[in-house]
Amino acid sequence: MSEVKQPDPNAPVPSAADLRKALLEKQLASMDREDAIRSRQREERAKFADEFFKSHVSDEERAIIRKVVMRAVSDGKMEALVYSFPSDFCTDSGRAINNSQPDWPETLQGKAKELYDRFKLVAQPQGYRLKAMVINFPGGVPGDIGFILNWEQPIA
């Protein structure tokens, strides 16, 4: 266990200017860290956007979706969040999805459109349902869109 160091009672008292300078340096260091974090987040988002719009859904991504579904099944669930992406990747920034408009699939782009098209071709004929919804609202506006895959027996 480390000992708490007691201040030297004989040390000279720092001036108010020294304390203000120390506080300012600490605030500047904190701002630099926050700037670095925001910069890294911007870079990651740009990379994600580039891949989202220019690449196809990979075999690895499909395998992850299968694992998510199988984990949900083993946990006794009938649905799972299988994919998410920023709402501003939709042509209307997620408004149609947020308002449950029937034409929401027309607003999809990139990998989201590819996943939806694959769902319609492969999963829906096998009895699966897909729900798209806004899963968070940072600052009160739609943030991320989630695709929730459901395999529950439909109510007749």
Secondary structure, DSSP 8 states (H G I E B T S, - for coil): --------TTS----HHHHHHHHHHHHHHHHHHHHHHHHHHHHHHHHHHHHHHHS---HHHHHHHHHHHHHHHHTT-SEEEEEEEEGGGSTTTTHHHHTT-TTGGGG--HHHHHHHHHIIIIIGGGT-EEEEEE---GGGS--EEEEEEE------
